[in-house]
Amino acid sequence: MDARKFLKELWHPANEEPIANTSPILFDGRDREGYQIVKTSFFRSSYWNKTVEYYGIVRWLYIDDLFTKEGGEQ
């Protein structure tokens, strides 16, 4: 699989809430002045909507999904 396609398929939209306490996430957002924010976080909160609003999150992914699974599966 093409690396660009692989990475593109890992992203989740901001309106899809990550499962809490499972895997660290990386999110991509914009601050109030329009600057890009790329941040990692271990999502533990039930306040996902407020987190999305605060960081201007556009998309996110599970960091663990970036690595090959046991047995070589992607």
Secondary structure, DSSP 8 states (H G I E B T S, - for coil): --HHHHHHHH-EETTS---TTSSEEEEEEE-TTS-EEEEEEE---S-HHHHHHHHTEEEEEEGGGGS--GGG--
